[in-house]
Amino acid sequence: MNYTNVIGYDRASKSWVTQSSGPSGAVQVPLLDGVLLTDDAALEAVAEDFGHLRYRRPIAVLEPRSNEDIVRMVGFAREQGIKIGPRGSGHNTFGQSLVEGGIVIRMSTLFKPPIFGEDCVEVSSGMTWRQVLTATLERGLKPPVLTHNVGLSVGGTLSVGGIDGGSYRYGAQVDNVLELQVVTGEGRLETCSPSQLPELFNAVLAGQGQCGIILRATLRLIPAPTHCLFFQMLYPDLPSMLADERLLIEDGRFDRISAHVLPSSAGGWQYFTQAGCNFTAPAVPDREALCAGLHHIRGFERISNLSYFDSADRGTQHFVELTANGRINLPHPWFDTFIPDSAVDEFGSEVLASIDPAELEADFPIEFYPFHTALCTRPLFRLPDEPIAFLLDIMSTYSDPQTAKKIVERNRRFFERSREMGSKHYAITAIPLTRDDWRGHFDPYWGQFANAKRRFDPDNILAPGPAIF
């Protein structure tokens, strides 16, 4: 049993009672297997997220060592009227994982080894997808859908949806979850699935932590390849690039597909499609056949033969570099929205016309991910009402905080314009949203979501960051 010097909580003063300050009628803090931290360093470490756009200082950080730690502290928080929420890698961009004046749960300290079934694996929510992939590849298996950054936590991406270049074939990460173990806002430990407590299951997946804290997730697995033939192809313009993305998700010749727009050294924009074809050695795909019928500029292809792990882990080195040079700590006012196919050319062109390429730092591109919406079946993962949609992701970084603030205002304008076109925003985005915005976003499932919130978090203590309720 680990102890800190915190022994109680004084609700009147909203402060902790320590051994040095002595008892004063405060409520005793539950005994924990982990630790409850209240020092300045611990609080400051979780007062911001990856976006560095919002500052929300908690009053404590829980580092759990058992499921019971979270059950006890959620129950305690409910009794004392304290907000509480989980934090994985903290990769949100607009304070979604922050808990002002409340308790942040550092989920990475609650680690248990993966438990494998024949075609599934049960993992701790604080594990990163990189850790999951490392474990599954040892058995020749992989999750169907990862993320562009496998350093993100399982619980974090399942709380918003989770997509990558393979989503056109397998849906979102939340569509590949078989079962969850969660702690509700009532402080109850529950197991849920499509057949057991389905209302909770559907409210937790892409539910942004509003109805339950994910402790464990059972994920579907598929056979893993050993290698990936990775293509980067240059295009003359946005329409030809998007047209080829549509073609590729229809014929399925590649396993992962995404498009990237970057500032050109000559001014203006340059357009790339990145596509990966998985295979198991010694067989190697036919490069010419993979490029047949596409409209990229011939002679500028870059083709790499990578191990499958290295192809999935390509983003890690980028984040290592950003951490080393300090740019990871700059504001990241990212904009993410799902655009219906019928509007993506128009809206994409409007976005690129309204952004000066010279204003973007060179850290991240503008991305377009195409996928079939019918494969995404979890009700709270909201998408346009068309067979094909594109995730448009403007991953901007700005050295000047005042400029970043103006970009957040521009994000709001992009949001309103794209909403007119039938889009649905992705919940990781840096956009100020009202409750009416959220109600419209979750329509026609708002009523079901609100009912689940009342049932599983009746005192509204969980995950205040998004301010949905």
ChimeraX attribute file (.defattr): number of C-alpha atoms within 10 A of each C-alpha:
attribute: neighborCount
match mode: 1-to-1
recipient: residues
	/A:1	8
	/A:2	10
	/A:3	13
	/A:4	14
	/A:5	15
	/A:6	18
	/A:7	21
	/A:8	20
	/A:9	21
	/A:10	16
	/A:11	15
	/A:12	8
	/A:13	8
	/A:14	14
	/A:15	15
	/A:16	21
	/A:17	21
	/A:18	14
	/A:19	12
	/A:20	9
	/A:21	11
	/A:22	11
	/A:23	15
	/A:24	10
	/A:25	11
	/A:26	17
	/A:27	17
	/A:28	15
	/A:29	17
	/A:30	13
	/A:31	17
	/A:32	21
	/A:33	16
	/A:34	20
	/A:35	19
	/A:36	26
	/A:37	20
	/A:38	20
	/A:39	11
	/A:40	11
	/A:41	9
	/A:42	16
	/A:43	19
	/A:44	15
	/A:45	12
	/A:46	22
	/A:47	21
	/A:48	25
	/A:49	25
	/A:50	19
	/A:51	25
	/A:52	20
	/A:53	19
	/A:54	17
	/A:55	16
	/A:56	19
	/A:57	20
	/A:58	22
	/A:59	24
	/A:60	24
	/A:61	25
	/A:62	24
	/A:63	21
	/A:64	22
	/A:65	20
	/A:66	16
	/A:67	16
	/A:68	18
	/A:69	22
	/A:70	27
	/A:71	20
	/A:72	18
	/A:73	23
	/A:74	27
	/A:75	20
	/A:76	20
	/A:77	22
	/A:78	21
	/A:79	14
	/A:80	15
	/A:81	15
	/A:82	23
	/A:83	24
	/A:84	31
	/A:85	27
	/A:86	28
	/A:87	25
	/A:88	22
	/A:89	21
	/A:90	21
	/A:91	21
	/A:92	24
	/A:93	24
	/A:94	28
	/A:95	27
	/A:96	26
	/A:97	30
	/A:98	29
	/A:99	32
	/A:100	20
	/A:101	16
	/A:102	24
	/A:103	28
	/A:104	28
	/A:105	27
	/A:106	19
	/A:107	27
	/A:108	20
	/A:109	17
	/A:110	21
	/A:111	17
	/A:112	15
	/A:113	11
	/A:114	18
	/A:115	11
	/A:116	16
	/A:117	12
	/A:118	8
	/A:119	13
	/A:120	20
	/A:121	22
	/A:122	22
	/A:123	25
	/A:124	25
	/A:125	29
	/A:126	25
	/A:127	26
	/A:128	23
	/A:129	24
	/A:130	21
	/A:131	16
	/A:132	23
	/A:133	19
	/A:134	14
	/A:135	17
	/A:136	21
	/A:137	17
	/A:138	10
	/A:139	11
	/A:140	13
	/A:141	21
	/A:142	25
	/A:143	23
	/A:144	21
	/A:145	26
	/A:146	25
	/A:147	21
	/A:148	17
	/A:149	20
	/A:150	19
	/A:151	18
	/A:152	22
	/A:153	25
	/A:154	29
	/A:155	30
	/A:156	27
	/A:157	27
	/A:158	26
	/A:159	25
	/A:160	23
	/A:161	24
	/A:162	25
	/A:163	22
	/A:164	23
	/A:165	26
	/A:166	24
	/A:167	27
	/A:168	28
	/A:169	18
	/A:170	19
	/A:171	25
	/A:172	30
	/A:173	28
	/A:174	25
	/A:175	22
	/A:176	21
	/A:177	22
	/A:178	18
	/A:179	20
	/A:180	26
	/A:181	22
	/A:182	26
	/A:183	24
	/A:184	26
	/A:185	31
	/A:186	23
	/A:187	23
	/A:188	17
	/A:189	18
	/A:190	17
	/A:191	19
	/A:192	19
	/A:193	17
	/A:194	14
	/A:195	10
	/A:196	13
	/A:197	12
	/A:198	14
	/A:199	18
	/A:200	25
	/A:201	26
	/A:202	23
	/A:203	25
	/A:204	30
	/A:205	29
	/A:206	26
	/A:207	23
	/A:208	28
	/A:209	27
	/A:210	30
	/A:211	31
	/A:212	31
	/A:213	31
	/A:214	27
	/A:215	25
	/A:216	24
	/A:217	23
	/A:218	22
	/A:219	25
	/A:220	22
	/A:221	21
	/A:222	14
	/A:223	14
	/A:224	21
	/A:225	18
	/A:226	16
	/A:227	22
	/A:228	27
	/A:229	22
	/A:230	20
	/A:231	22
	/A:232	20
	/A:233	23
	/A:234	23
	/A:235	23
	/A:236	14
	/A:237	15
	/A:238	19
	/A:239	16
	/A:240	15
	/A:241	24
	/A:242	24
	/A:243	13
	/A:244	18
	/A:245	23
	/A:246	18
	/A:247	13
	/A:248	20
	/A:249	22
	/A:250	13
	/A:251	8
	/A:252	13
	/A:253	17
	/A:254	21
	/A:255	19
	/A:256	24
	/A:257	26
	/A:258	24
	/A:259	26
	/A:260	23
	/A:261	23
	/A:262	19
	/A:263	19
	/A:264	12
	/A:265	10
	/A:266	7
	/A:267	10
	/A:268	14
	/A:269	17
	/A:270	18
	/A:271	24
	/A:272	23
	/A:273	23
	/A:274	19
	/A:275	25
	/A:276	26
	/A:277	22
	/A:278	24
	/A:279	18
	/A:280	14
	/A:281	12
	/A:282	8
	/A:283	8
	/A:284	14
	/A:285	15
	/A:286	9
	/A:287	12
	/A:288	8
	/A:289	9
	/A:290	15
	/A:291	15
	/A:292	8
	/A:293	10
	/A:294	17
	/A:295	15
	/A:296	21
	/A:297	12
	/A:298	11
	/A:299	8
	/A:300	11
	/A:301	15
	/A:302	11
	/A:303	15
	/A:304	13
	/A:305	16
	/A:306	17
	/A:307	19
	/A:308	21
	/A:309	18
	/A:310	13
	/A:311	17
	/A:312	19
	/A:313	20
	/A:314	14
	/A:315	15
	/A:316	16
	/A:317	11
	/A:318	14
	/A:319	16
	/A:320	12
	/A:321	13
	/A:322	15
	/A:323	12
	/A:324	10
	/A:325	10
	/A:326	10
	/A:327	16
	/A:328	18
	/A:329	16
	/A:330	18
	/A:331	25
	/A:332	29
	/A:333	30
	/A:334	23
	/A:335	26
	/A:336	25
	/A:337	25
	/A:338	25
	/A:339	30
	/A:340	25
	/A:341	22
	/A:342	14
	/A:343	16
	/A:344	22
	/A:345	17
	/A:346	12
	/A:347	18
	/A:348	19
	/A:349	14
	/A:350	13
	/A:351	14
	/A:352	16
	/A:353	11
	/A:354	11
	/A:355	11
	/A:356	13
	/A:357	19
	/A:358	13
	/A:359	12
	/A:360	18
	/A:361	15
	/A:362	13
	/A:363	16
	/A:364	17
	/A:365	18
	/A:366	21
	/A:367	21
	/A:368	28
	/A:369	25
	/A:370	29
	/A:371	30
	/A:372	20
	/A:373	21
	/A:374	13
	/A:375	15
	/A:376	21
	/A:377	16
	/A:378	21
	/A:379	19
	/A:380	25
	/A:381	25
	/A:382	24
	/A:383	27
	/A:384	20
	/A:385	15
	/A:386	15
	/A:387	14
	/A:388	20
	/A:389	27
	/A:390	27
	/A:391	24
	/A:392	24
	/A:393	20
	/A:394	24
	/A:395	18
	/A:396	20
	/A:397	26
	/A:398	20
	/A:399	13
	/A:400	10
	/A:401	16
	/A:402	10
	/A:403	15
	/A:404	22
	/A:405	15
	/A:406	12
	/A:407	21
	/A:408	21
	/A:409	16
	/A:410	16
	/A:411	21
	/A:412	17
	/A:413	13
	/A:414	20
	/A:415	22
	/A:416	14
	/A:417	14
	/A:418	21
	/A:419	18
	/A:420	10
	/A:421	17
	/A:422	17
	/A:423	27
	/A:424	25
	/A:425	24
	/A:426	22
	/A:427	24
	/A:428	24
	/A:429	25
	/A:430	25
	/A:431	23
	/A:432	14
	/A:433	13
	/A:434	13
	/A:435	12
	/A:436	11
	/A:437	13
	/A:438	16
	/A:439	17
	/A:440	14
	/A:441	21
	/A:442	19
	/A:443	15
	/A:444	13
	/A:445	15
	/A:446	16
	/A:447	12
	/A:448	17
	/A:449	24
	/A:450	16
	/A:451	15
	/A:452	19
	/A:453	24
	/A:454	14
	/A:455	16
	/A:456	22
	/A:457	19
	/A:458	16
	/A:459	17
	/A:460	20
	/A:461	21
	/A:462	30
	/A:463	27
	/A:464	22
	/A:465	20
	/A:466	22
	/A:467	14
	/A:468	16
	/A:469	13
